[in-house]
């Protein structure tokens, strides 16, 4: 049995005009299009424009106001086990996000979130920013592990948002890319926007937003390269899109061209991508602070498998 829970009104922005509702709502709500489609298909929520129901294939018009009524199942429970806290003080908390966690609650996502896990741990988060995104200043995909910083105060939220916007934050990722990167050190400078034909994906598009990714090969294995990546910009799916564009998709990233047989051989059920290091100015002291997080077990095991295969 289900019951109506909370409601949320969303005003569709100009850049959503002409898009299908499932794609546009996925963009607005920060969840995958598959999650939105499941909501439509399962009847777990109702979408309405000015009170009239819409289908997922309907097209958005500028100014459409969508009311989302979320049906909360009585039997549904959200498992939000506490996440490892790397650092915490009165201004910020840095966590090592596990795979399977979204950054914050959103319609259609019934799994654990970073915000819920922190609340469960007793961490007080700033009530700033958009509704249900308290303290969130940047996000990692559900399938990406690694470091996230969350603001605990209004001052921290403002400072961190400004630092991300002005590209002061140093973001280092490790990724396992298919093939051997050549050159071993390089920069991918290619604009990114929504895929012209597949709205749930992104792609290198001439009219897209400037996007810059720096990389360095750390270790070569048969058919794959372990790489260190530094983002100069922070577009959605930037690393995944850029590496697919240079014909070196991330191992396990089936959405962006990865070989499913290689993913199966290395037991990778998600893109091999980890937010390894994070450096920024502390909002209170102004001093640069640096944090790092080790690989989670699935990434460690895939590397161990590669090393065993070459007798290392």
C-alpha positions in Angstrom: 0.0 0.0 0.0 1.3 3.5 -0.8 0.5 6.9 0.5 1.1 10.4 -0.9 4.2 12.0 0.7 5.8 15.3 0.0 5.3 17.5 -3.1 7.8 19.6 -5.0 7.1 22.2 -7.7 9.8 22.7 -10.4 9.9 25.5 -12.9 11.5 24.2 -16.1 14.4 26.3 -17.3 14.9 27.6 -20.8 17.7 25.1 -21.6 15.1 22.3 -21.0 12.7 23.5 -23.8 12.0 20.9 -26.3 13.4 18.0 -24.2 11.4 15.0 -23.3 10.0 15.3 -19.7 11.9 12.3 -18.5 15.2 13.7 -19.7 14.4 17.2 -18.5 13.4 16.0 -15.0 16.4 13.8 -14.7 18.5 17.0 -15.4 16.6 19.2 -13.0 16.5 16.6 -10.2 20.0 15.3 -10.5 19.1 11.7 -11.0 19.4 9.3 -13.9 16.9 9.1 -16.7 16.4 5.4 -15.8 15.4 6.4 -12.3 12.9 8.9 -13.7 11.5 6.3 -16.1 11.1 3.9 -13.2 9.0 6.5 -11.4 6.7 7.0 -14.3 6.4 3.2 -15.0 5.9 2.1 -11.5 3.5 4.9 -10.5 5.6 5.8 -7.5 5.0 9.5 -8.2 2.7 11.7 -10.3 4.0 14.4 -12.7 1.6 17.2 -13.6 2.0 20.5 -15.5 -0.5 23.1 -14.2 -2.6 20.2 -12.8 -2.7 18.2 -16.0 -0.8 14.8 -16.1 2.1 14.5 -18.5 3.7 11.5 -20.1 7.4 10.9 -20.0 7.6 11.4 -23.8 5.9 14.8 -23.8 8.0 17.8 -24.7 8.8 20.6 -22.3 7.8 24.2 -23.0 9.6 27.2 -21.3 7.8 28.2 -18.2 6.1 24.8 -17.5 5.7 24.3 -13.8 5.8 20.6 -12.9 4.4 19.4 -9.6 6.0 16.2 -8.4 3.9 14.2 -5.9 6.0 11.4 -4.4 4.3 8.3 -3.2 6.1 7.0 -0.2 5.6 3.2 0.1 4.9 2.2 3.7 7.2 -0.9 3.3 10.1 1.2 1.8 13.1 1.7 4.0 16.3 3.6 3.2 19.5 2.1 4.4 21.8 5.0 5.2 24.7 3.5 7.1 27.2 6.1 8.2 30.0 7.0 5.8 33.6 7.2 6.8 34.3 10.8 8.0 37.8 11.9 6.9 37.7 15.2 8.6 35.2 17.3 10.5 35.2 20.7 12.3 32.6 23.4 12.9 32.7 24.5 9.3 33.1 21.5 7.1 32.9 17.7 7.0 34.9 15.6 4.4 33.6 12.1 3.7 34.8 9.1 1.7 31.6 8.4 -0.4 30.9 4.8 -1.1 29.3 3.6 -4.4 25.6 3.4 -4.3 25.2 6.7 -2.4 23.6 9.8 -4.0 24.8 13.2 -2.7 21.3 14.2 -1.5 17.7 13.1 -1.5 15.7 13.5 -4.7 12.4 12.1 -6.2 12.9 8.7 -7.6 16.0 7.9 -5.5 15.2 5.5 -2.7 18.7 4.5 -1.9 21.1 6.0 0.7 22.4 9.5 0.5 25.4 11.4 1.9 23.1 13.9 3.6 21.0 11.2 5.3 24.1 9.3 6.4 25.6 12.4 8.0 22.4 13.2 9.8 22.2 9.6 11.0 25.8 10.1 12.4 24.7 13.3 14.2 26.5 15.7 11.9 24.8 19.1 11.8 24.6 20.4 8.2 23.9 24.0 7.1 20.3 24.7 5.9 21.6 26.6 2.9 21.3 26.0 -0.8 18.4 24.4 -2.7 15.8 22.4 -0.8 17.0 19.0 0.3 20.6 19.8 -0.7 21.7 21.2 2.6 25.5 21.9 2.5 26.1 20.2 -0.8 28.6 22.2 -2.9 29.6 19.5 -5.4 28.5 16.0 -6.3 29.9 12.6 -7.3 27.8 10.2 -9.4 26.1 7.4 -7.5 28.6 5.0 -9.1 31.7 7.0 -8.3 33.6 6.6 -5.0 35.8 9.1 -3.2 36.1 12.4 -1.4 33.3 14.9 -1.0 33.3 18.1 1.2 30.0 19.3 2.7 29.5 22.7 4.3 28.3 22.8 7.9 27.8 26.6 8.0 26.5 29.4 5.8 30.1 30.9 5.6 31.5 27.5 4.5 28.8 27.0 1.9 29.4 30.4 0.3 33.2 30.1 0.4 33.2 26.6 -1.1 30.7 27.4 -3.8 32.9 30.4 -4.8 36.0 28.2 -4.8 34.5 25.6 -7.0 33.1 28.3 -9.3 36.5 30.0 -9.6 38.3 26.7 -10.1 40.4 27.1 -6.9 39.6 23.6 -5.7 42.1 20.9 -6.7 40.3 17.7 -7.6 42.4 14.6 -8.3 40.9 11.3 -9.5 42.3 7.9 -10.4 40.8 6.0 -13.2 41.4 2.8 -15.1 41.2 3.5 -18.9 41.0 0.9 -21.6 44.1 0.8 -23.9 47.4 2.5 -23.4 47.3 6.3 -23.1 49.6 7.9 -25.7 51.0 10.4 -24.9 51.3 9.2 -21.3 50.9 12.8 -20.1 48.3 15.1 -21.7 45.4 17.4 -21.6 42.0 16.9 -23.1 40.5 20.3 -24.0 37.1 19.6 -25.6 33.7 21.3 -24.9 30.9 19.2 -23.4 27.2 19.4 -23.6 24.2 17.0 -23.8 24.5 14.3 -26.5 22.7 15.6 -29.6 20.7 12.3 -30.0 20.7 10.6 -26.5 19.5 13.1 -23.9 20.6 10.9 -20.9 24.3 11.1 -22.0 26.8 13.9 -22.5 29.3 14.2 -25.4 32.0 16.4 -26.8 30.0 19.0 -28.8 31.4 22.0 -30.6 28.9 24.4 -29.0 29.3 22.9 -25.5 30.8 24.4 -22.3 34.6 24.6 -22.1 35.9 21.5 -20.4 39.5 20.7 -19.6 40.9 17.4 -18.2 44.6 16.8 -17.4 45.9 13.3 -17.1 49.1 11.3 -16.4 49.6 7.5 -16.8 50.6 6.0 -13.5 50.9 2.3 -14.5 50.4 0.3 -17.7 48.8 -3.2 -17.7 47.9 -5.4 -20.7 45.1 -3.5 -22.5 44.5 -0.9 -19.7 46.2 2.2 -18.1 45.9 3.4 -14.5 45.8 7.2 -14.7 45.9 10.2 -12.4 43.4 12.9 -13.5 43.1 16.5 -12.5 40.0 18.4 -13.5 40.3 22.0 -14.4 36.6 22.3 -15.0 33.8 20.2 -13.5 31.2 19.3 -16.1 28.7 16.4 -15.6 30.4 13.1 -16.5 33.5 15.1 -17.7 36.1 12.4 -17.2 33.9 9.7 -18.6 33.0 11.7 -21.7 36.6 12.9 -22.3 38.1 9.5 -22.1 35.5 8.0 -24.3 36.1 10.8 -26.8 39.8 9.9 -27.1 38.9 6.2 -27.5 40.0 5.2 -24.0 36.7 4.7 -22.1 36.9 3.9 -18.4 36.8 0.2 -17.5 33.3 -0.7 -16.5 31.7 2.4 -18.0 29.2 0.7 -20.3 27.2 4.0 -20.8 30.3 5.5 -22.4 31.7 2.8 -24.6 33.5 0.4 -22.3 34.0 -3.3 -23.3 31.5 -5.4 -21.3 33.8 -8.5 -21.5 36.7 -6.6 -19.9 34.4 -5.2 -17.2 33.2 -8.7 -16.5 36.7 -10.1 -16.4 37.7 -7.5 -13.8 34.4 -7.8 -11.9 33.7 -4.1 -12.4 30.0 -3.3 -12.1 30.5 0.5 -12.3 33.0 2.9 -14.0 36.5 2.5 -12.5 36.7 6.0 -11.1 37.7 7.3 -7.7 37.9 10.8 -6.3 41.3 10.4 -4.7 42.4 13.8 -3.5 40.7 17.1 -2.6 42.4 20.4 -1.8 40.8 23.8 -1.1 41.0 26.9 1.2 39.5 26.3 4.6 36.5 28.6 4.8 37.4 29.9 8.3 41.3 30.1 8.2 41.9 30.6 4.5 44.7 28.0 4.7 45.0 25.3 2.0 43.9 21.9 3.3 44.4 18.6 1.6 42.7 15.2 2.0 43.0 11.8 0.3 41.1 8.6 0.4 42.3 5.0 -0.5 40.7 2.9 -3.1 37.6 1.0 -2.1 37.7 -2.9 -2.2 36.2 -3.4 -5.7 38.9 -1.1 -7.2 41.7 -2.7 -5.2 40.6 -6.2 -6.2 40.5 -5.3 -9.9 44.1 -3.9 -9.7 45.2 -7.0 -7.8 43.7 -9.1 -10.5 45.6 -7.2 -13.2 48.9 -7.5 -11.3 48.3 -11.3 -10.8 47.8 -11.7 -14.5 51.3 -10.3 -15.2 52.9 -12.1 -12.3 53.4 -8.9 -10.2 
